Amino acid sequence: MPKRSKNSRYIVKKIANIRMLYLFQKAHEIFLENRELANRYTYLARRYAQRTKIRVPDEWKKRICHKCKRFLYPGLNYRIRIHSKGKGSHVSLTCFECNKTTRYFIKLKTNQIRSNIQ
């Protein structure tokens, strides 16, 4: 059986990327009617990314719980808070399914810091 060429790997990754984005979009649309189906779509999209070694885009990566791997829909199964004191400025997401808190730290650019000082 011949090996796949580099061109066919590119095609496989391109198809997987299109399917992954489509599944995330469908998970977002159907979440209100059927949460389990949305979680299944999220699982399948992650599997596409793992098998073809492609990255999940950041906009969708932040919509998956890092612990229970469920699809996160704002206000229904996770909470968003913005913190600016203590450990630094960050956004915290708390999943209601597994009670996991994920923090995304906010970096200020040096130009923004200088303009705030003056």
NUGUKOL-251973 format. One record per residue (C-alpha): residue in one letter; chain; x, y, z. Coordinates in pm, 1 decimal. Example, Ala and Ser with C-alpha at 12.3 -4.5 7.8 and 13.67 -1.06 7.14 Angstrom:
2
<r code="a" unit="A" x="1230.0" y="-450.0" z="780.0"/>
<r code="s" unit="A" x="1367.0" y="-106.0" z="714.0"/>
This chain:
118
<r code="m" unit="A" x="0.0" y="0.0" z="0.0"/>
<r code="p" unit="A" x="159.1" y="330.4" z="-104.4"/>
<r code="k" unit="A" x="218.1" y="608.6" z="143.0"/>
<r code="r" unit="A" x="14.3" y="924.4" z="124.7"/>
<r code="s" unit="A" x="178.8" y="1219.8" z="-37.4"/>
<r code="k" unit="A" x="215.6" y="1556.1" z="136.2"/>
<r code="n" unit="A" x="-56.8" y="1695.7" z="-85.7"/>
<r code="s" unit="A" x="-312.6" y="1440.5" z="35.7"/>
<r code="r" unit="A" x="-222.2" y="1514.1" z="401.6"/>
<r code="y" unit="A" x="-291.1" y="1879.6" z="333.8"/>
<r code="i" unit="A" x="-630.8" y="1791.1" z="187.1"/>
<r code="v" unit="A" x="-716.8" y="1569.7" z="485.6"/>
<r code="k" unit="A" x="-624.2" y="1847.4" z="729.6"/>
<r code="k" unit="A" x="-822.6" y="2103.2" z="531.8"/>
<r code="i" unit="A" x="-1133.9" y="1882.7" z="531.0"/>
<r code="a" unit="A" x="-1094.3" y="1808.5" z="903.4"/>
<r code="n" unit="A" x="-1061.6" y="2179.4" z="979.6"/>
<r code="i" unit="A" x="-1379.3" y="2260.8" z="785.7"/>
<r code="r" unit="A" x="-1570.9" y="1982.2" z="962.4"/>
<r code="m" unit="A" x="-1437.3" y="2085.3" z="1303.0"/>
<r code="l" unit="A" x="-1548.8" y="2446.8" z="1258.5"/>
<r code="y" unit="A" x="-1887.5" y="2330.9" z="1129.7"/>
<r code="l" unit="A" x="-1939.8" y="2107.1" z="1434.8"/>
<r code="f" unit="A" x="-1850.5" y="2387.6" z="1676.3"/>
<r code="q" unit="A" x="-2093.1" y="2619.4" z="1500.8"/>
<r code="k" unit="A" x="-2369.5" y="2355.4" z="1513.9"/>
<r code="a" unit="A" x="-2295.7" y="2290.7" z="1883.9"/>
<r code="h" unit="A" x="-2344.9" y="2660.2" z="1953.8"/>
<r code="e" unit="A" x="-2672.1" y="2670.1" z="1759.4"/>
<r code="i" unit="A" x="-2827.4" y="2354.6" z="1905.2"/>
<r code="f" unit="A" x="-2716.5" y="2395.5" z="2267.8"/>
<r code="l" unit="A" x="-3044.1" y="2551.8" z="2381.4"/>
<r code="e" unit="A" x="-3253.9" y="2263.4" z="2243.1"/>
<r code="n" unit="A" x="-3027.4" y="1966.3" z="2316.3"/>
<r code="r" unit="A" x="-2723.2" y="1997.8" z="2542.5"/>
<r code="e" unit="A" x="-2610.1" y="1637.5" z="2503.8"/>
<r code="l" unit="A" x="-2600.2" y="1666.2" z="2126.2"/>
<r code="a" unit="A" x="-2397.7" y="1988.4" z="2156.0"/>
<r code="n" unit="A" x="-2151.9" y="1807.2" z="2384.2"/>
<r code="r" unit="A" x="-2130.5" y="1523.1" z="2131.0"/>
<r code="y" unit="A" x="-2054.5" y="1770.9" z="1850.9"/>
<r code="t" unit="A" x="-1780.9" y="1921.7" z="2066.8"/>
<r code="y" unit="A" x="-1633.8" y="1577.0" z="2131.7"/>
<r code="l" unit="A" x="-1630.2" y="1495.2" z="1760.0"/>
<r code="a" unit="A" x="-1473.4" y="1830.4" z="1670.1"/>
<r code="r" unit="A" x="-1195.9" y="1775.6" z="1924.3"/>
<r code="r" unit="A" x="-1135.8" y="1427.9" z="1783.5"/>
<r code="y" unit="A" x="-1095.5" y="1571.4" z="1432.9"/>
<r code="a" unit="A" x="-832.7" y="1809.2" z="1569.8"/>
<r code="q" unit="A" x="-649.2" y="1535.2" z="1760.2"/>
<r code="r" unit="A" x="-638.7" y="1282.0" z="1478.8"/>
<r code="t" unit="A" x="-520.8" y="1524.2" z="1212.7"/>
<r code="k" unit="A" x="-295.9" y="1724.6" z="1449.1"/>
<r code="i" unit="A" x="-458.5" y="2060.5" z="1384.7"/>
<r code="r" unit="A" x="-517.9" y="2331.4" z="1642.0"/>
<r code="v" unit="A" x="-858.2" y="2421.6" z="1776.5"/>
<r code="p" unit="A" x="-906.0" y="2797.3" z="1721.6"/>
<r code="d" unit="A" x="-882.7" y="3009.0" z="2036.9"/>
<r code="e" unit="A" x="-1238.9" y="3135.3" z="2004.0"/>
<r code="w" unit="A" x="-1367.7" y="2775.9" z="2032.9"/>
<r code="k" unit="A" x="-1098.0" y="2648.8" z="2268.2"/>
<r code="k" unit="A" x="-1223.5" y="2888.9" z="2533.9"/>
<r code="r" unit="A" x="-1576.8" y="2751.0" z="2486.7"/>
<r code="i" unit="A" x="-1474.2" y="2400.5" z="2604.6"/>
<r code="c" unit="A" x="-1429.2" y="2318.7" z="2972.5"/>
<r code="h" unit="A" x="-1071.6" y="2207.1" z="3036.8"/>
<r code="k" unit="A" x="-1178.0" y="1948.2" z="3292.7"/>
<r code="c" unit="A" x="-1506.9" y="1789.8" z="3180.6"/>
<r code="k" unit="A" x="-1466.6" y="1879.6" z="2807.7"/>
<r code="r" unit="A" x="-1826.2" y="2002.5" z="2775.0"/>
<r code="f" unit="A" x="-1939.9" y="2284.4" z="2551.6"/>
<r code="l" unit="A" x="-1973.2" y="2611.0" z="2743.4"/>
<r code="y" unit="A" x="-2261.7" y="2844.8" z="2668.6"/>
<r code="p" unit="A" x="-2239.5" y="3182.7" z="2845.4"/>
<r code="g" unit="A" x="-2490.3" y="3236.1" z="3123.3"/>
<r code="l" unit="A" x="-2633.0" y="2883.8" z="3111.0"/>
<r code="n" unit="A" x="-2354.1" y="2652.8" z="3215.3"/>
<r code="y" unit="A" x="-2063.5" y="2884.4" z="3290.2"/>
<r code="r" unit="A" x="-1997.4" y="3219.1" z="3454.7"/>
<r code="i" unit="A" x="-1759.5" y="3493.6" z="3336.4"/>
<r code="r" unit="A" x="-1591.1" y="3730.6" z="3580.2"/>
<r code="i" unit="A" x="-1331.3" y="4000.5" z="3523.1"/>
<r code="h" unit="A" x="-1073.1" y="4053.3" z="3798.9"/>
<r code="s" unit="A" x="-822.6" y="4335.3" z="3811.5"/>
<r code="k" unit="A" x="-660.0" y="4295.0" z="4153.6"/>
<r code="g" unit="A" x="-463.3" y="4030.6" z="4338.8"/>
<r code="k" unit="A" x="-298.6" y="3793.4" z="4092.4"/>
<r code="g" unit="A" x="-320.0" y="4048.8" z="3813.4"/>
<r code="s" unit="A" x="-583.2" y="4130.3" z="3559.0"/>
<r code="h" unit="A" x="-758.3" y="3819.0" z="3435.2"/>
<r code="v" unit="A" x="-1087.4" y="3678.7" z="3315.5"/>
<r code="s" unit="A" x="-1215.4" y="3376.8" z="3506.9"/>
<r code="l" unit="A" x="-1459.6" y="3124.3" z="3364.4"/>
<r code="t" unit="A" x="-1637.5" y="2888.4" z="3605.5"/>
<r code="c" unit="A" x="-1804.1" y="2576.9" z="3465.5"/>
<r code="f" unit="A" x="-2128.4" y="2487.3" z="3644.8"/>
<r code="e" unit="A" x="-2100.3" y="2119.0" z="3546.4"/>
<r code="c" unit="A" x="-1769.8" y="2039.6" z="3720.4"/>
<r code="n" unit="A" x="-1709.1" y="2367.1" z="3913.7"/>
<r code="k" unit="A" x="-1367.4" y="2417.2" z="3745.4"/>
<r code="t" unit="A" x="-1237.2" y="2774.4" z="3727.3"/>
<r code="t" unit="A" x="-1015.9" y="2865.6" z="3432.4"/>
<r code="r" unit="A" x="-825.5" y="3193.0" z="3425.0"/>
<r code="y" unit="A" x="-711.3" y="3381.3" z="3116.7"/>
<r code="f" unit="A" x="-462.3" y="3651.9" z="3206.8"/>
<r code="i" unit="A" x="-479.0" y="3985.8" z="3029.8"/>
<r code="k" unit="A" x="-151.0" y="4132.4" z="2909.4"/>
<r code="l" unit="A" x="-129.2" y="4507.0" z="2865.4"/>
<r code="k" unit="A" x="88.2" y="4632.8" z="2583.7"/>
<r code="t" unit="A" x="370.7" y="4868.0" z="2679.9"/>
<r code="n" unit="A" x="210.1" y="5150.5" z="2479.4"/>
<r code="q" unit="A" x="-112.0" y="5118.9" z="2680.8"/>
<r code="i" unit="A" x="78.1" y="5126.4" z="3009.9"/>
<r code="r" unit="A" x="267.8" y="5441.0" z="2910.4"/>
<r code="s" unit="A" x="-50.0" y="5619.0" z="2796.8"/>
<r code="n" unit="A" x="-221.9" y="5534.0" z="3125.6"/>
<r code="i" unit="A" x="64.8" y="5682.0" z="3326.2"/>
<r code="q" unit="A" x="73.2" y="6014.3" z="3141.8"/>
